[in-house]
Amino acid sequence: MTTGKNYIGNKQSAKGSKTYKTFNPQLNIENKTIFTEATSKEIDEAVHLASEAFKTFRTISGEKKALFLNTIADEILALDDELIQTFCMESGLSEGRAKGERGRTIFQLRSFADLVKEGSWVEASIDTAQLKREPQPKPDLRKLLIPLGPVVVFGASNFPLAYSTAGGDTAAAFAAGCPVIVKSHPMHAGTGELVASAIIKAVEKTGMPNGVFSNLNSSGINVGTQLVKHPEVKAVGFTGSIRGGRALYDLAAQREEPIPVFAEMGSVNPVVMLPDALKNRGEALAKTYAGSITLGTGQFCTNPGLLLAIKNDDLSKFISKLSEEIVKIEPSCMLHPNIIGAFETNKKKALSQSGLMVTADYTSNVKSNYARQTVTTVEGKTFLENTTLHQEVFGPYSMVVQCENANQLELIISKLEGQLTGTLIADKEAQNYSNIISALQNRVGRLIFNGVPTGVEVCPSMVHGGPYPASTDSRFTAVGVNSIKRWVRPFSFQDWPNELLPIELKNENPLGISRLVNNKMTKDTYESF
Amino acid sequence: MTTGKNYIGNKQSAKGSKTYKTFNPQLNIENKTIFTEATSKEIDEAVHLASEAFKTFRTISGEKKALFLNTIADEILALDDELIQTFCMESGLSEGRAKGERGRTIFQLRSFADLVKEGSWVEASIDTAQLKREPQPKPDLRKLLIPLGPVVVFGASNFPLAYSTAGGDTAAAFAAGCPVIVKSHPMHAGTGELVASAIIKAVEKTGMPNGVFSNLNSSGINVGTQLVKHPEVKAVGFTGSIRGGRALYDLAAQREEPIPVFAEMGSVNPVVMLPDALKNRGEALAKTYAGSITLGTGQFCTNPGLLLAIKNDDLSKFISKLSEEIVKIEPSCMLHPNIIGAFETNKKKALSQSGLMVTADYTSNVKSNYARQTVTTVEGKTFLENTTLHQEVFGPYSMVVQCENANQLELIISKLEGQLTGTLIADKEAQNYSNIISALQNRVGRLIFNGVPTGVEVCPSMVHGGPYPASTDSRFTAVGVNSIKRWVRPFSFQDWPNELLPIELKNENPLGISRLVNNKMTKDTYESF
């Protein structure tokens, strides 16, 4: 049952006077639970507890961290139907989606558990001493990755489970050895509280230090601002809008001690469609893209909001077909009145730009909070001249840019802001467009061939991130086990006695992990060299 | 011969009217060459060239990059005595030091050449498709590291070769595939120009694109400011003062598209001396530390500026002995009148703090620009209460803090700013001080056991960096081949055709590099799985 209270470490607390409720967009009514926003004192307490917890949590073995992560997964599953119902009630999303997202959340937690249990992720590296080296002896140096400290996580509105309370950022931070303070997303505060209760149960069951996790309710910007400015907070994870992410980035950069902010933000995910592909299978592509643009009511960060192609008859046919197909799809519910409000506002702004033509607009009556999918088209020259057209319209919206020729297509790509993904739709012709592929690669974090950008696989080879503003630091990914690298730093021991070294760097290699020893990857002990 | 001109790509250029000269601190006179500061137009041209060069340079093979890096090394060696003499003339440092630093520079260039020639550094990762997976097929995903784009490098005043024009930052950026624009350090502009000429020769000999390197003269902050704000610049490397590094960090963070700045800045490199060690070998330690404090006239970023110990008779004896030993050492020349000016000012400020006692101060007459080494001491309580005492005095200066007990020692460590290094001087007692070791680890990038912090080995296990303000991003090292990670980002290909993939990700593994294939490290081709 949701109580509306915060978790300050293991303790529930609601000392504030500011309250709010979540909203059921399907029924168009407020949900019942009253959530109490965390007070300044509660925030401070949560951060202090995290800072204290870090002293022990940062040295806890990989095996114990794995048990903690797996127990969180178990406890989330144990929430069972209450979690699924709360998720649906607070998001307007389907039960199938809720279960799918829960599966993804569990998979992420267990993937990080496997990673830290195995242990090689710390990138252990050993350079042994050369006492007779001239002109000076070489010392013994050993390196591994260690956690940064308390991490603040801002959950995503569009993924109440997989990228929120116990989502990718939290799982990665715990795996790294960092305590986590979640700034709960106000649109799904109940889902957040339930997941937080599961984490707290796991903390208690596996003997993790009190303060390793806190969950703070918040309906405005104050809680987040205080957290990011707090001197004991050492890193921030965020998924959401460019405006929100940039505000946090700026706050963190202005601190006396600047801290890293990894914000995964907006993207229009350009799709480049080459002529032969459009000629040979334009119709099938139109159907596929009608589906991708409207998937999850267009509320994925990888939604294809921009289709780029060279102007010809095949493209005209594709646009007609896409427009025809997309209005056949039943409109669906957006996450919250604020989200659909923004969708309508941004769409209206785009539609008011001169030179833009609407080719599909769902006009029949729809229920409250249901989004009308829209397709527009524009000439390459118009697009180049008006950067308002480059901006994301978050929701089931996409714009087709009709380029004069391949050169203009390349120029347009090079003028785009950074993107999470770029997609190439091509037949045998791809090799003739190396400049276009190269330009696209330079603007994105992931290139997809003959597919759709929606769908982000959780695996080591995934990159979910990209040049700004897709993310605030393209050097890291937000999805997959490598996302742990956002929360760690390399650390070096020089001439350190074997008995005092962390287990990953001891001569004996007790964990049997892969290490770089004198420039050679090996699982051997040091003596056997 | 030095001309005083800039290199805008391969072309020498001096269109500006603002000029300056370097200074010989040993002779206390200006050197002859007149350097012309780069104009705004020249800066713009250099960045545009770099941006254009990036289009081809980023895809050049590891083997060709290795040839380029090795040719730079060859051409630097070919500068021979002219380089050594210019180095000494512009720094006041000895010929031995010049040759040592040249050796380090060459070693760094060749280390990066080896790294990129071998090729596994790109962290290639392959997750193959599972077309029958339910509920959805898994796509093929492949990842590698790719370069960020043009990098601006600000060289260090205290390392005219190893951390300047063709120093660690430049070598790492070239290895990554990033063009480099050097903002030449005004104190050794001649050394910089000579090294730049060697790089340009290597560019031409190995057929690298024009613009892959530029060298811009500058005596103030304007050139650097324009470079960091330039939209086509994608990352910045800096070695120097906190003030300088922070100013660049702030500029970069305020850009429309923020870019990463890796600044390696100040550090007092705390040395914790435990009681048994001081009792058993205080005298030897005093001699060792008198040497380390004055090494290179105290102008190393790892200079031990802060010695921490628990107050007792052994510590008093150590302080006396250290003070006695340090004044036996002949004073030496600092890099520039500005540097010794800052040393005197900062020392004076420290010495004026109440509660501070001077225990050694070289008082005999010294030549102009020669620094008088100084040792001071202070009570733990005084140190805790006055953060002015925590600030670095760059030069041959160190302060001994006499702590009341182990608890106060731990508290003092926890209140320190971030540091490059922390050193533990201990006998068998170390295991009884785990809280102190843990607190020290949390404030530094490298821990040294029973040694001195001066001396930074170039090897994979080195970490030269640390929590702010030791560096602006503790997640990276500035020294060693892993410093390449500052200039690259992970990139993912989804369902990309084998023939269009970069060589590192092709099924056949033509380079025979180590790759993570379906979660297993291997050098095999994909077919053999």
Interface residues (C-beta under 8 A of the other chain):
Chain A: K55 T59 G100 S125 I126 D127 P135 Q136 K138 P139 L141 R142 K143 I146 L148 G149 Y249 D250 A253 Q254 E257 P258 I259 P260 E417 G418 A430 Q431 I437 S438 Q441 N442 G445 R446 L447 I448 F449 N450 G451 G455 E457 C459 P460 S461 M462 V463 G465 P467 Y468 P469 T472 D473 S474 R475 F476 T477 N482 K485 R486 V488 R489 P490 F491 S492 F493 Q494 D495 W496 P497 E499 L500 S514 L516 N519 M521
Chain B: K55 T59 G100 S125 I126 D127 P135 Q136 K138 P139 L141 R142 K143 I146 L148 G149 Y249 D250 A253 Q254 E257 P258 I259 P260 E417 G418 A430 Q431 I437 S438 Q441 N442 G445 R446 L447 I448 F449 N450 G451 G455 E457 C459 P460 S461 M462 V463 G465 P467 Y468 P469 T472 D473 S474 R475 F476 T477 N482 K485 R486 V488 R489 P490 F491 S492 F493 Q494 D495 W496 P497 E499 L500 S514 L516 N519 M521
